[in-house]
Amino acid sequence: MKPAVQPALLFQALAESNFHTVDILIISTFQRLKIFKYY
């Protein structure tokens, strides 16, 4: 993505079309937290 993207446009894009991407990011973040807890 371009660094000059407006936050409102980015939020709109996330809300409209990137729910699956957000879910993947959240799941991977939780997995990383679990890994950090165990190590």
C-alpha positions in Angstrom: 0.0 0.0 0.0 1.0 3.6 -0.5 2.1 5.4 2.7 -0.1 8.3 1.8 -3.4 6.4 2.0 -6.0 8.2 4.0 -7.1 6.4 7.2 -10.7 6.9 6.3 -10.2 5.2 2.9 -8.2 2.4 4.6 -10.9 1.9 7.2 -13.6 1.8 4.5 -11.6 -0.7 2.5 -11.2 -2.9 5.6 -14.9 -2.6 6.4 -16.0 -3.4 2.9 -13.7 -6.2 1.6 -11.0 -7.3 4.0 -12.9 -9.1 6.7 -11.1 -12.3 5.9 -7.7 -10.6 5.9 -8.5 -9.1 9.3 -9.6 -12.5 10.6 -6.4 -14.1 9.4 -4.3 -11.3 11.1 -6.2 -11.6 14.4 -5.8 -15.4 14.3 -2.1 -15.2 13.5 -1.7 -12.6 16.3 -3.4 -14.9 18.8 -1.2 -17.8 17.7 1.9 -15.7 18.1 0.7 -14.7 21.6 0.3 -18.4 22.5 3.8 -19.1 21.2 5.2 -16.3 23.3 3.4 -17.6 26.3 4.8 -21.1 25.9 8.4 -20.0 25.3 
